[in-house]
Amino acid sequence: MAAGTGRGLAQGLRTVGGEMAGQISADVFERGLLVETCGPQGKVVKLLPPLSVTTGEVDQALEILDASVKSALARLAWAGLTDSPDEQLAATVPISNARKNTCPVTTMSWY
């Protein structure tokens, strides 16, 4: 479904296609988080937090991102554009656990 990419605070969530990245981007925006898509075919969700970001803000952003990914998977599965959300989520590292990873360059988070 997705893989993390980036350096330092600038991180990206690489998805399988631009449709999924666009769905995630729109959904997080509706929930109050600003991201953008980039990369080949617009399939990377780019996260660029400020240097002054707090742990609480990171946790809140990860919750929003996690809910948005699940929502996008459900919508795309309903439309027949992906496998079922459960199959897609089983193949990923949960975004809510990304903060526990010690390597910031390879996680789905941005710190």
HELIX and SHEET records of a PDB file:
HELIX    1   1 GLY A   18  GLU A   30  1                                  13    
HELIX    2   2 PRO A   40  GLY A   42  5                                   3    
HELIX    3   3 THR A   55  TRP A   78  1                                  24    
HELIX    4   4 PRO A   85  ALA A   90  1                                   6    
HELIX    5   5 ILE A   95  LYS A  100  5                                   6    
SHEET    1   A 4 ALA A   2  ARG A   7  0                                        
SHEET    2   A 4 ALA A  10  THR A  15 -1                                        
SHEET    3   A 4 VAL A  44  LEU A  47 -1                                        
SHEET    4   A 4 GLU A  36  CYS A  38 -1                                        
END                                                                             
